[in-house]
Amino acid sequence: MSEPVVERQRSAAALLGRLARARELGLVVALFLLFGVTAIVNPRFIGVQSFKDILLNTAIVGLLAVGQTLVVVTRNIDLSVGSVLGLSAFVTGLLFADHDVPIVVAFVVGTLIGAVCGVINGVLVAVCRIPALVVTLGTMYVFRGADYWLAEGRQVNAADMPSAFLKIGSGSVLGIPILPLIALVLLALAAWGMRNLRSGRELYAIGSNPDAARLAGIPVGRRLFVAFVLTGTLSGVAGVLWAARYGTVDATAATGFELNVVAAVVVGGVAIFGGSGTVVGAALGALLLSTIGSALVVLKVEALWERAIDGALLLLAITLDRVLALRAERALRASASRGATTLPANGAAAPPATGAAAVPADGATTTPPDGATTTPPDGATTTPPDGATTTPAARTAADARASEDAAADVAKGGTR
């Protein structure tokens, strides 16, 4: 790969990395401003207990946002996460109430339920190639229906669950709640994988340009399948934690939760059209929305305004994402045009030197007179007639360019 092309890829990755960091920094600034303004009105908002409550409220949404990010960066979406959480939470409570199983067994079963739901979504999207929006909208109702079928109007209460299990949702270690610590560990693992593993970076390449990713040899179907399975698995874990957090579980648990998750992901800077964003940004988005909800309670604002504010932030984030994408595209085009001045276009032939033999068109033969050679004028180039078909060499060059684009996308993933 030529030096200008590599340099162009590095500049593109650096630009996208700066944009991602700017979005995350903006979320941190917004959080500080929100805490500051609310604390002026009610100083108790910045108390220790208030921080604990916010972290507890953020943990489950943040965990689902991490899983949703894995799917959204590939230009897909999973609307079934709330139903998967509800199904996993109720089955976990049911295992304690009816079978008195150990905590570890309940945790594993709840997680496996989420993984199975993810497998169903992954097969329908990656193998059957049905749009993710249609698939997950359908499975959202199917999984919720299965939850109602199992529940039969029943409710599992905290008295039916072990006290040690409930401490996961209410206990703390060194003053830090256990639930956010679990979410933080899973967030760190996901962030490391997305940044350092090749399979994680390939998710960004798929979201940026699926066709170019295929040309580059990336197993697109397999990566999409794994992304949906991981999202389902994290939703299953979130369901178990939901049961530990609230104690009382029925078939309506986490109804409509998927909208909060999508809002957190988009507000956190993950592009809804795929190709960019980080799990850290998604978690910060969840923290911001949760803090807004707590601030509205402290400020005694009606609860209906929380939905309105969430919707406004969602629209603002999408608009901002589009503006930043256009700016990045213009910058990349400018960089590409500067690089084009130093190299001929891919696949173009350099003009023959003086005295060099002309290259005949594909399939044509030239027979010079005996002893004569054909020499074009100085600096002249041979141009095929109008309507000439593209040569195999040109097609190969086009494929190579697409592969380079995909490779650049993979490189970009490391900066997100």
Beta strands, then each sheet from edge to edge (+ up, - down):
strand 1: 172-173
strand 2: 176-177
sheet 1: 1+ 2-
end
